[in-house]
Amino acid sequence: MLLEENQIAFHSDDGLIFGGVKEYSRQLAEMIGLGSDSEFPQAGIHTILDIGCGFGSFGAHLGTLKLMAVCVAAYEATGSQVQLALERGLPAMIGNFITRQLPYPPLSYDMVHCAQCGIIWDEKDGLFLIEVDRVLKPGGYFVLTSPSSRTQGSSSQVKMERRNMLIPMEELTQKICWTLLAQHDETFIWQKTADAKCYESGKQGSIPLCEQGDDAHSYYKPLVPCISGTSSKRWIPIQNRSSKSGLSSAELEIHGVQSEDFYEDLQFWRSAVKNYWSLLTPLIFSDHPKRPGEEDPLPPFNMIRNVMDMTANYGGFNDALLEEKKSVWVMNVVPAQASNTLPLILDRGFAGVIHDWCEPFPTYPRTYDMLHANGLLSHLASDRCNMIDLFLEMDRILRPEGWVILSDNLGAIDMARTHATQIRWEARVIDLQNGSEQRLLVCQKPFLKK
């Protein structure tokens, strides 16, 4: 990370990854048995959970390979990894599973990656590894780059330290049916079994299976010392999953979704995204403040880098943005009170999370360029949430000059416009002219609040 004039430049040589991130990624691919990291999808790797992501260089590189890498790191008062990743335009959120489960369902990611992430994996009788096993899909990979490479001393001392670290890890990984696939210097790769019966064979020792239904809706539950997901219909090895974009009818059926409903939702969002951009483009041109000494604003090709869909449903809004070739990534949020469609969203290769909108979202202030919600206000109207608190939280998340698009019924939109005015957003109500009660509220957070 270097300061070049008035910008911070991130080079491929991440301080946590020796030899540069491209070489590191190529090494991981070879350890898995691939020719290059461009072949990750051939091994079933599409989504990666990067724990303690440093400068985010590994995730940024994976993004160039069209893979979805999400950074998760604990809250830091200064020097935040999550905030740095978000400012780079990379998917990231605050998360810490030292005491609680991450807000993901079982069988969520194809790979979990930890490069000197500061977690002692063999503590608490392997409870942290069991949580990794919970979110890892069958046949998925756990990559651990240990800190032994920073050890001063002879090569024999380094080897001894690695061996001492590996012994307890070997015992724990055998209990959870992982196989040590490869080791190269300080990097280890384990592969989770694709055979659910392995957990019933007695190899797992004292680690029991979770009771059926315990993992149906994971939202910051306490860590549990049991194996999850073995009875799920989603127990499909990553190597057997569809490699093409989109899900087949059979895969949709696993999620309890009818193909007709799914594609009707996608058609709706294709039309809505075209409508949104036709509305936003003239607003950006006309309302973008011209600050002293600045030239006229450029066309808004890169003014929106990330979007939070606060009511993601099937992830159709995300899909429609990709089809329109918008260079944004979307954090798909499934409200904790809604039907849990997060497994479907994650299986589509999108970033997503479960969240209760009566509580603060786990991110830093001013980290999103656009917030979008369809029907959230009327959904929460009968809940315990205070609407003005929700709008204050949205204002905290939104960057200056960021946009908010809310779609809801007329009563909810009128209420929302009142709250938007109270927090000094510029707000416009738009009638869709389709004879329905549905309205759009398009808001912009000003650069300076008067």
Residue pairs with C-beta under 8 A, 6 or more apart in sequence:
1 8
1 9
1 10
1 11
1 15
1 55
2 8
2 9
2 11
3 9
10 55
10 56
10 57
10 60
10 88
12 20
12 21
12 22
12 57
12 61
13 19
13 20
13 21
14 20
14 21
14 24
14 54
14 55
14 57
14 58
15 54
15 55
16 54
16 55
16 115
16 116
16 145
17 24
17 54
17 57
17 58
17 115
17 145
18 24
18 149
19 27
21 57
21 58
21 60
21 61
22 61
24 58
25 37
25 58
25 61
25 62
26 36
26 37
27 184
27 187
28 37
28 143
28 187
28 189
29 35
29 36
29 37
29 39
29 40
31 181
31 182
31 183
31 184
31 187
31 189
32 43
32 141
32 181
32 182
32 189
33 43
34 40
34 42
34 43
37 65
38 65
40 46
40 62
40 65
40 67
41 67
41 243
42 243
43 238
43 239
44 110
44 137
44 139
44 140
44 237
44 238
44 239
44 240
44 241
44 243
45 67
45 110
45 111
45 141
45 238
46 67
46 68
46 110
46 349
47 67
47 68
47 69
47 70
47 108
47 109
47 110
47 111
47 346
47 349
48 59
48 62
48 67
48 68
48 69
48 70
48 109
48 110
48 111
48 112
48 113
49 69
49 70
49 72
49 104
49 108
49 109
49 111
49 112
49 113
49 135
50 56
50 58
50 59
50 69
50 70
50 71
50 72
50 113
51 72
51 73
51 112
51 113
51 114
51 117
51 119
52 72
52 73
52 74
52 81
52 114
52 115
52 116
52 117
52 118
52 119
53 59
53 71
53 72
53 73
53 81
53 82
53 85
53 92
54 81
54 115
54 116
55 81
55 84
55 85
55 88
56 71
56 81
56 84
56 85
56 88
56 90
56 92
58 69
58 113
58 115
59 69
59 70
59 71
59 85
59 90
59 91
59 92
60 88
60 90
62 68
62 69
63 69
63 90
68 91
68 329
68 349
68 350
68 351
69 90
69 91
69 113
70 91
70 92
70 93
70 351
71 81
71 82
71 85
71 90
71 91
71 92
71 93
72 82
72 92
72 93
72 94
72 95
72 102
73 80
73 81
73 82
73 92
73 94
73 95
73 96
73 117
74 94
74 95
74 96
74 98
75 94
75 96
76 82
80 364
81 92
82 92
82 93
82 94
82 363
82 364
83 92
83 364
83 367
85 91
85 92
86 92
86 306
86 363
86 364
86 367
86 368
87 367
89 305
89 306
89 329
90 329
91 306
91 329
91 331
91 351
92 363
93 331
93 353
93 362
93 363
94 362
94 363
94 364
95 102
95 103
95 362
97 128
97 131
97 223
98 119
98 128
99 222
99 223
100 220
100 221
100 222
100 223
101 131
101 134
101 218
101 220
101 221
101 222
101 223
101 224
102 131
102 135
102 218
103 218
103 219
103 220
103 353
103 354
103 355
104 135
104 218
104 342
104 346
104 353
104 354
105 215
105 217
105 218
105 340
105 342
105 343
105 346
105 354
106 134
106 135
106 215
106 218
106 228
106 229
106 232
106 234
107 135
107 136
107 137
107 138
107 229
107 232
107 234
107 235
107 343
108 135
108 136
108 137
108 343
108 346
109 135
109 136
109 137
109 140
109 346
110 136
110 137
110 140
110 141
110 238
111 136
111 140
111 141
111 142
111 143
112 132
112 135
112 136
112 140
112 141
112 142
112 143
113 143
114 121
114 142
114 143
114 144
114 145
115 143
115 145
116 145
116 146
116 147
119 128
120 128
121 128
121 129
121 144
121 169
121 172
122 129
122 168
122 169
122 172
124 223
125 225
126 172
126 175
126 176
126 207
127 223
127 225
128 223
129 142
129 172
129 173
129 176
130 176
130 207
130 223
130 224
130 225
130 226
130 227
131 223
132 142
133 176
133 178
133 192
133 227
133 228
134 215
134 218
134 227
134 228
134 229
136 142
136 192
137 192
137 236
137 237
137 238
138 192
138 193
138 194
138 196
138 235
138 236
138 237
138 238
139 191
139 192
139 193
139 194
139 237
139 238
139 239
139 240
140 191
140 192
140 238
141 181
141 189
141 190
141 191
141 192
142 178
142 189
142 190
142 191
142 192
143 187
143 188
143 189
144 169
144 187
144 188
144 189
144 190
145 186
145 187
145 188
146 162
146 165
146 186
146 187
146 188
147 186
148 158
148 161
148 162
148 165
148 186
149 158
149 185
149 186
151 157
151 158
151 161
162 186
166 188
169 188
170 180
173 179
173 180
173 190
174 203
175 203
175 204
175 205
175 206
175 207
176 192
176 199
176 204
176 207
176 227
177 192
177 193
177 195
177 198
177 199
177 203
177 204
178 190
178 191
178 192
178 193
179 190
179 191
179 193
180 188
180 189
180 190
181 189
181 190
181 191
182 188
182 189
183 189
193 199
194 237
194 239
196 230
196 231
196 235
198 204
199 209
199 227
199 230
200 209
200 230
204 227
207 225
207 226
207 227
208 225
208 226
208 227
209 226
209 227
209 230
209 231
210 224
210 226
210 227
210 228
211 226
212 231
214 224
214 226
214 228
215 228
215 229
216 340
217 336
217 340
217 354
218 354
219 336
219 354
219 356
229 235
233 254
234 254
234 255
234 343
234 347
236 254
241 251
241 347
242 248
242 251
245 349
246 348
247 255
247 262
247 344
247 347
247 348
249 259
251 347
252 258
252 259
252 262
252 344
255 341
255 343
255 344
255 347
257 314
257 341
257 344
262 314
265 313
265 314
265 316
266 314
266 316
266 319
266 320
268 316
269 316
269 317
269 319
269 320
270 320
270 323
272 317
272 320
272 407
273 317
273 320
273 321
273 323
273 324
273 326
274 324
276 405
277 324
277 326
279 430
279 440
279 442
280 300
280 403
280 442
281 300
283 428
283 442
283 444
284 297
284 300
284 303
285 297
285 299
285 300
287 426
287 444
288 297
288 300
288 401
289 401
289 446
289 447
290 296
290 297
291 447
301 327
302 327
303 369
303 401
304 326
304 328
304 369
304 370
304 403
305 327
305 328
305 329
305 369
306 328
306 329
306 330
306 331
306 367
306 368
306 369
306 370
307 317
307 321
307 328
307 329
307 330
307 331
307 368
307 369
307 370
307 371
307 372
308 330
308 331
308 333
308 361
308 368
308 370
308 371
308 372
308 397
309 315
309 317
309 318
309 330
309 331
309 332
309 333
309 372
309 373
310 333
310 335
310 357
310 371
310 372
310 373
310 376
311 333
311 334
311 335
311 338
311 373
311 374
311 375
311 376
311 379
312 318
312 330
312 332
312 333
312 334
312 341
312 345
312 352
313 334
313 341
313 374
314 341
314 344
314 345
315 330
315 332
315 341
315 344
315 345
315 348
315 350
315 352
317 330
317 332
317 372
317 374
318 330
318 332
318 345
318 348
318 350
319 348
319 350
321 328
321 330
328 369
328 370
329 351
330 350
330 351
331 351
331 352
331 353
331 368
332 342
332 345
332 350
332 351
332 352
332 353
333 352
333 353
333 354
333 355
333 361
334 340
334 341
334 342
334 345
334 352
334 353
334 354
334 355
335 354
335 355
335 356
335 357
335 376
335 379
335 380
336 354
336 355
336 356
336 357
337 356
337 379
337 380
337 383
338 379
340 354
342 352
342 353
342 354
345 352
346 352
355 361
355 362
357 376
357 380
357 385
357 390
357 393
358 380
358 383
358 384
358 385
358 389
358 390
360 393
360 396
361 393
361 397
363 397
365 396
365 397
366 396
366 397
366 398
366 399
366 400
367 397
367 399
368 397
368 398
368 399
368 402
369 398
369 399
369 402
369 403
370 402
370 403
370 404
370 405
371 394
371 397
371 398
371 402
371 403
371 404
371 405
372 404
372 405
372 406
373 405
373 406
373 407
373 408
374 407
374 408
375 407
375 408
376 406
376 408
377 387
377 406
377 408
377 412
377 413
377 415
377 416
378 408
378 409
378 411
378 412
380 387
380 390
381 387
381 412
387 415
387 416
387 419
388 419
388 422
391 416
391 419
391 420
391 422
391 423
392 423
394 404
395 423
395 425
395 445
398 404
398 445
399 445
400 445
400 446
400 447
400 448
401 444
401 445
401 446
401 447
402 444
402 445
403 442
403 443
403 444
403 445
404 420
404 425
404 441
404 442
404 443
404 444
404 445
405 440
405 441
405 442
405 443
406 413
406 416
406 440
406 441
406 443
407 438
407 439
407 440
407 441
408 416
408 438
408 439
408 441
409 437
409 438
409 439
410 437
410 438
410 439
413 429
413 439
413 440
413 441
414 429
416 441
417 427
417 429
417 441
420 427
420 441
420 443
421 427
424 446
424 449
424 450
425 443
425 444
425 445
425 446
426 443
426 444
426 446
427 441
427 442
427 443
428 441
428 442
428 443
429 439
429 440
429 441
430 439
430 440
430 441
430 442
431 439
432 438
432 439
432 440
